[in-house]
Amino acid sequence: MEIITLAMPIVTDNFEGTVDFYKKITGKEVSVSASHDGYQLKMVDRFVILGAVDGPEALEIPSLVDAIFVVDDLDAYWRILEKESKKIIIPVNRVSTGIRFIVEQNDGKVVEYLQLNK
């Protein structure tokens, strides 16, 4: 059970401009590109840039997320957090990048736990 990396979600109305900005400040290229739940995303270094495709309501839940923990064993984290969280926002589900869940932890932080596709 390990948190492999921490990613910061960036919700924006200027998707391509924001992607270009994070590419400039990090010196990195896009490593992941996907779309689901009415929004698109691109990962640049440790920043996950999200922009609406179907309308701003698609970003309601992503805009709540304070951090994304990329983990090696989602089930292990789910067994703990399904009981220890203040609120389950999205239970375990499959998305284009892997499997995830989103919870409000007892510290008030909203965190997405994500196990990437292999």
N, C-alpha and C positions, 0 to 999 in steps of 0.2 A: 504494500500500500504506500504509494508515493505521489506527491504533487510534483509532476514533471516540470511544469513551468507555470508562471502566472501571466495572464494576458489582461490588458486593459481595454475595455470596450469604449469606442468613440462613436457616438450617435451623431449623425450630421445631416444637414439639408443639402450640402454641397459635396456629394460623394466623391466624384473623380478629383476635385480640387483638394479634398482632405487626404485622399490616398496619395496624391502627388506630394503634398506637404510632408507626410510622414516618411515617404521615401527619401525626400531631401534631408530631413533632420536625422534620420537613422543611417542613411547610406545603404539601405537594404531594398530589395525588390519584394514584390508580392509573393508570399509563400503558399497561401491558401486563398482560393476564390470559390465562393459558393453562394447559393441562395435558397431560402426556405421561409415559410411563414410570412410571405409578403414583403421580405426585405432581402437585400443583397449584402454580402460581406466580403471583405478582402483583409487578409492579415499581412501586416508589414512589421517585421521584427516581432515585438510583443504587443502590438496594437491591433485590435480587431475593429476595423472601420465598418460601420453599418449605415445603410441608406435605404429608405423606403422605396418599394417598387409599386405597391398597390395603393399607397396613401399613407399619411402620417400615423394612422391608428396601428399600422403594422409594427411600429417602433415603441408602442406603449410598454410592453414587457422589457425589451432590450434596454430601454432608457432607465429602467429601475436598477439594472445590474451594475454593481460596484466593481466586480472583478470576475474573471474567468479562471478557474483552476483547472488546468489540463492534468488529468490523472491517469495512472496506469491501470486502475481497477475500480471502475465506477460502482460496481456492486458492493464492494467493501465500504465505500463512502456512503452509499445509499442506506445500508444497514444501520449505520450510526445516525445519519442526519434525518432519516424519516421519523425518528423518535426524538432527536435532540434539537430540532429546529423550531423556531418560533412559528414559522408558517411555510408550508410547501406551496410554491407559486406554480411550478410545472413539475409534475412527477416524471419519472424516467420515461424518456421517449427517444425515438430515432430521428435524427436530422441528417442533412446531406453530409455533414462533416464527421458524424459519429453518433454516439449516444450521450445523452445529457439529462440533467435535472437542474432546476433552479429553486433555491430556498432562501428564505430570510432567516439568517442565523440568529441565535440568541443575543449576539452583540449588535443586532440591528442592521448588519450588512447583508445585502442581497448578493448572493454568489451563484454563478453557474458552474457546475461541475461537469466536465466534458472529457469523455474518452474518445480520442480520435480514431477514425477508421484506420485499419492497418494497411 
